[in-house]
Amino acid sequence: MQKMTEFKITEREIPGLLEIDVTLVEDGRGFFQEKFQKAKLVAAGFPESFVPVQENLSFNKEVGVTRGIHAEPWDKYISVVSGKVHAVFVDLRQGIDMGKHVEIVIDRSKSVFVPRGVGNSFQTLEPNTYYQYLINDHWSPDKKYLAVNLADPGLAIKWPIPLDQAIISEKDKSHPLLKDIYK
């Protein structure tokens, strides 16, 4: 019998945040892996309502590239094609779980489903990391995008590479603290 990709889903501490273990099939040539296979994912507990309309790819040349914390008005399915990241997800939805965060190391054997309103960020742990994601709405400059500062002391995120040694855009450095995002 031919081996195929399998998906195992675990719901994390943030409601709707799914950590997905993704197997791959290896042989002497390399490997094959289904990064997104909707029927198999839905059978494993993935939201059937997720219908991607856009795919994005972020290439990160150096170790320590740090992006985020961004919460867009859509759901997101994240995979790492090559390399490894330390990802942090922060619930930015107003309510009892606001500010709760989860950390997950993502490489080619893991994907993550992020529901709308949950902020995502990552820090590269290997050079030449390709971070890919599917989203179920199109980006638009007219939409409202929430963002929180990577160094927010209220979140106390323990980044593997200290932020003063990381590569961060000026925009990401200037995001507000969690306590100020709805003011």
C-alpha positions in Angstrom: 0.0 0.0 0.0 1.3 3.4 -1.0 2.0 5.8 1.9 0.3 9.2 1.9 0.4 12.4 3.9 -1.6 12.2 7.1 -2.9 15.1 9.3 -3.3 15.1 13.1 -5.0 18.1 14.6 -4.8 19.4 18.2 -6.8 22.4 19.3 -4.6 24.7 21.4 -5.4 26.9 24.4 -6.7 29.7 22.2 -10.2 28.8 20.9 -10.0 27.9 17.2 -6.2 27.8 17.1 -5.3 24.4 15.6 -1.8 22.8 15.6 -1.5 20.3 12.8 1.1 17.6 12.5 1.7 16.8 8.8 3.5 13.6 7.8 5.6 13.3 4.7 6.6 10.5 2.5 10.4 10.1 2.0 12.5 7.9 -0.3 15.9 8.1 -2.0 14.8 11.0 -4.1 13.7 13.2 -1.3 10.1 13.6 0.0 6.5 14.4 -1.0 4.0 16.1 1.2 0.5 17.5 0.8 0.7 20.9 2.6 -3.1 21.4 2.4 -5.6 18.7 1.5 -9.0 19.8 2.5 -10.9 16.5 2.6 -8.2 14.9 4.9 -8.0 18.0 7.1 -11.8 18.3 7.5 -11.9 14.6 8.4 -9.3 15.3 11.1 -11.3 18.2 12.6 -10.4 21.2 10.4 -13.1 23.9 9.7 -14.9 22.9 6.5 -15.9 26.6 6.1 -12.2 27.6 5.3 -12.0 28.3 1.6 -8.7 29.9 0.6 -8.7 32.7 -2.0 -5.1 33.9 -1.7 -1.7 32.3 -1.0 1.3 34.3 0.3 5.0 33.4 0.7 7.4 35.1 2.9 11.1 34.5 2.3 13.3 35.2 5.3 17.0 35.3 4.5 18.6 35.5 8.0 18.2 33.8 11.4 16.4 36.2 13.8 14.0 37.8 11.3 11.0 38.6 13.4 7.6 39.6 12.0 4.3 40.5 13.7 2.2 40.5 15.9 -0.6 40.9 13.2 -4.2 39.9 13.4 -6.0 40.2 10.1 -9.8 40.0 9.4 -9.5 36.5 7.9 -8.5 33.0 8.8 -5.0 31.8 7.9 -3.4 28.3 7.3 0.3 28.6 7.9 3.0 26.2 6.7 6.8 26.4 6.6 8.2 25.0 3.3 11.9 25.2 4.3 13.6 26.2 7.5 12.1 26.6 11.0 10.3 29.4 13.0 9.3 30.1 16.6 5.7 31.2 16.1 3.7 33.1 18.7 -0.1 33.5 18.5 -1.9 36.0 20.6 -5.7 36.2 21.0 -6.6 39.8 20.1 -10.4 39.3 20.2 -12.1 41.2 22.9 -13.2 38.8 25.7 -11.9 36.6 28.4 -9.1 35.1 26.3 -7.7 38.4 25.0 -3.9 38.4 25.6 -3.6 34.7 25.9 -0.7 33.5 23.8 0.6 30.2 22.5 4.1 29.4 21.2 4.7 26.7 18.5 7.8 25.8 16.6 6.9 25.2 13.0 8.9 23.4 10.4 7.9 21.3 7.4 6.2 18.7 9.7 3.7 21.1 11.2 1.1 23.6 10.1 -1.2 25.9 12.1 -4.7 27.2 11.5 -5.2 30.7 12.9 -8.8 32.0 13.3 -9.5 35.7 12.4 -8.7 38.0 15.3 -5.8 35.9 16.6 -2.5 37.7 16.1 0.4 35.8 14.6 4.1 36.4 14.6 7.3 34.5 14.0 11.0 34.5 14.4 13.2 32.5 12.1 15.4 29.9 13.7 17.2 28.9 10.4 18.5 30.9 7.4 16.5 30.8 4.2 13.2 30.1 5.8 10.1 30.0 3.5 6.8 30.8 5.5 3.7 30.2 3.4 0.1 30.9 4.2 -3.3 30.5 2.7 -6.0 33.1 3.6 -9.8 33.1 3.0 -10.1 36.8 2.1 -8.1 39.2 -0.1 -5.8 41.8 1.4 -7.0 45.4 1.0 -5.7 48.7 2.2 -9.3 49.6 3.3 -9.6 46.9 5.9 -8.7 47.2 9.6 -5.7 45.2 10.7 -4.9 44.9 14.4 -1.3 44.7 15.6 0.5 44.4 18.9 4.1 45.2 19.8 6.4 42.2 19.8 8.1 43.5 23.0 4.8 44.1 25.0 5.8 43.6 28.6 2.3 42.5 29.4 2.6 39.5 27.1 6.1 38.7 28.3 6.9 36.6 25.2 10.2 34.7 25.5 11.7 35.0 22.1 14.6 32.6 21.4 16.6 35.4 19.9 16.4 38.6 22.0 14.5 41.3 20.2 17.4 43.7 20.4 19.4 41.2 18.3 16.5 40.4 15.9 15.8 41.8 12.5 12.5 43.7 12.8 10.8 46.3 10.5 10.3 49.8 11.9 6.6 49.3 11.4 6.5 46.2 13.6 8.6 47.9 16.2 6.1 50.7 16.4 2.9 48.7 17.1 0.9 49.6 20.2 0.8 47.6 23.4 -2.1 45.2 23.9 -3.8 47.5 26.4 -4.0 50.2 23.8 -5.2 48.4 20.7 -8.9 49.2 21.2 -8.5 52.8 22.3 
